[in-house]
Amino acid sequence: MIEAAEKRLKPQQSSAFEVWEENWESFLFFDSVRTQWVYVSGLAGGVRVGLDYGRVEATMRMEGIPRKKHKALLDDLRIMEFAVLKYDGEKTR
């Protein structure tokens, strides 16, 4: 159990992409809220429109993230959210 937690906290490199060490904590948080996307139904099925920030805040509290880290983490999260939404938009063209 401890080994699994240590692996989760250590920066890792993947063949798909690399995460810089200084961004690792933000990436892990982004990964932890990956089920909190809001979708809008339409003719082509569901379209992802953004993260549910109420649930994001709840996740921060449940994971015990100190309040002093919330702003920086949220700033990073928004950058990643925008990148995902931009990618989704490019896929539909």
C-alpha positions in Angstrom: 0.0 0.0 0.0 2.8 2.4 0.9 4.6 1.5 -2.3 1.6 2.4 -4.4 1.3 5.8 -2.7 5.0 6.5 -3.3 4.7 5.6 -7.0 1.8 7.9 -7.3 3.7 10.8 -5.8 7.0 10.3 -7.7 7.3 12.1 -11.1 7.1 9.6 -13.9 7.8 9.7 -17.6 5.5 8.1 -20.1 6.0 7.3 -23.7 2.8 9.4 -24.3 3.9 12.6 -22.6 6.3 13.9 -20.0 5.3 15.8 -16.8 7.8 18.1 -15.3 8.5 17.6 -11.7 7.3 21.1 -10.7 3.9 20.3 -12.3 3.5 16.8 -10.9 1.3 17.8 -8.0 -1.0 19.7 -10.3 -1.1 16.8 -12.8 -2.1 14.4 -10.0 -4.9 16.7 -8.9 -6.1 17.1 -12.5 -6.1 13.3 -12.8 -8.1 13.0 -9.5 -10.9 15.2 -10.9 -11.1 13.5 -14.2 -14.6 12.3 -13.5 -15.9 15.8 -12.7 -16.5 16.9 -16.3 -19.8 18.6 -17.2 -21.3 17.4 -20.5 -24.1 19.0 -22.5 -26.3 16.8 -24.6 -26.8 17.5 -28.2 -27.4 15.9 -31.6 -23.9 14.4 -31.7 -24.1 13.1 -28.1 -22.5 14.6 -25.1 -20.1 17.5 -25.4 -17.7 18.3 -22.7 -18.0 21.9 -21.6 -15.8 22.2 -18.5 -15.2 21.0 -15.0 -17.7 21.2 -12.2 -15.9 23.6 -9.9 -18.1 22.7 -6.9 -16.9 19.2 -7.1 -13.3 20.3 -7.7 -13.5 22.3 -4.5 -15.0 19.4 -2.6 -12.1 17.2 -3.9 -9.6 19.7 -2.6 -11.2 19.5 0.8 -11.6 15.7 0.8 -8.0 15.3 -0.2 -6.8 17.6 2.6 -5.1 20.1 0.2 -4.1 23.2 2.3 -6.0 26.3 1.4 -2.8 28.2 0.7 -2.3 25.8 -2.3 -5.8 26.1 -3.7 -5.2 29.2 -5.9 -2.1 27.9 -7.6 -3.6 24.5 -8.1 -6.8 26.0 -9.5 -4.8 28.1 -11.9 -2.9 25.0 -13.2 -6.2 23.1 -13.4 -7.8 25.8 -15.6 -4.8 25.6 -18.0 -5.2 21.9 -18.4 -9.0 22.1 -18.6 -8.6 24.7 -21.4 -6.1 22.4 -23.3 -8.6 19.5 -23.1 -11.5 21.6 -24.3 -9.4 23.0 -27.1 -8.3 19.4 -28.1 -12.0 18.3 -28.0 -12.9 21.2 -30.3 -10.2 20.3 -32.8 -11.3 16.7 -32.9 -14.8 17.7 -34.0 -13.6 19.7 -37.0 
